[in-house]
Amino acid sequence: MKKEYNEEDIIFQQAEGDVIWFDSRIGTGMIDFPEHPNCFFHYSELQMIGRKAVTAGDTVKFDVVRTPKGLVAINILRIK
């Protein structure tokens, strides 16, 4: 089930980074967030039609929220 975040939960908007890895079997991955800790993400946050997947090296735009476990990328859009 996708977690809902409020506007005030977002600490960075429209950040840009590169996918480090994505495991389609478990639906999770990491994004290199320059000058900040890497961001974890879940495939449910990928904003695309059809099969939701990205590959290492894809450039994405995303919003960032802070959770007890670290930074999490949400609203992810592949741009390259």
C-alpha positions as CSV (number, residue, x, y, z in Angstrom):
1,M,0.0,0.0,0.0
2,K,1.4,3.4,-1.0
3,K,2.1,5.8,1.8
4,E,0.6,9.2,1.5
5,Y,2.7,12.3,2.2
6,N,1.6,15.8,2.9
7,E,3.1,18.9,1.2
8,E,4.8,19.8,4.4
9,D,6.6,16.4,4.5
10,I,8.6,17.3,1.4
11,I,12.0,18.6,2.2
12,F,13.3,18.9,-1.4
13,Q,11.1,19.4,-4.5
14,Q,12.1,18.6,-8.1
15,A,15.5,17.2,-7.2
16,E,17.5,15.5,-9.9
17,G,19.6,12.4,-9.6
18,D,20.6,9.1,-11.2
19,V,19.3,5.7,-10.4
20,I,22.0,3.6,-8.8
21,W,20.1,0.4,-8.8
22,F,16.6,-1.0,-9.1
23,D,15.4,-4.5,-8.2
24,S,12.2,-5.2,-10.1
25,R,11.7,-8.4,-8.1
26,I,11.2,-6.5,-4.9
27,G,10.3,-3.2,-6.4
28,T,12.9,-1.0,-4.6
29,G,16.0,0.9,-5.5
30,M,18.3,3.8,-4.7
31,I,18.9,7.2,-6.4
32,D,22.2,9.1,-6.2
33,F,21.1,12.5,-4.7
34,P,24.2,14.7,-5.2
35,E,25.5,16.4,-2.1
36,H,23.0,14.5,0.1
37,P,22.6,10.9,1.3
38,N,21.3,8.5,-1.4
39,C,17.5,8.2,-1.5
40,F,15.6,4.9,-1.2
41,F,12.5,4.5,-3.4
42,H,9.6,2.1,-4.0
43,Y,8.3,1.4,-7.5
44,S,4.9,2.7,-6.5
45,E,6.4,6.2,-6.6
46,L,7.4,5.9,-10.3
47,Q,5.2,8.2,-12.3
48,M,4.8,6.4,-15.6
49,I,2.2,4.5,-17.6
50,G,2.5,0.8,-18.1
51,R,5.3,-1.3,-16.5
52,K,6.9,0.7,-13.8
53,A,10.7,0.2,-14.0
54,V,13.9,2.2,-14.3
55,T,17.4,1.0,-14.9
56,A,20.8,2.0,-13.4
57,G,22.0,5.3,-15.0
58,D,18.5,6.7,-15.7
59,T,18.2,10.3,-14.7
60,V,15.1,11.1,-12.7
61,K,13.3,14.1,-11.1
62,F,11.8,13.5,-7.7
63,D,10.6,15.0,-4.4
64,V,12.3,14.0,-1.1
65,V,10.8,13.3,2.3
66,R,12.7,12.5,5.5
67,T,11.6,9.3,7.3
68,P,12.9,7.6,10.5
69,K,14.9,5.3,8.2
70,G,16.4,8.1,6.0
71,L,15.6,10.0,2.8
72,V,12.9,8.6,0.5
73,A,12.2,9.7,-3.1
74,I,8.6,10.2,-4.1
75,N,6.8,11.4,-7.2
76,I,9.6,10.0,-9.4
77,L,9.7,10.9,-13.1
78,R,12.3,9.5,-15.6
79,I,13.7,12.3,-17.7
80,K,16.6,10.5,-19.5
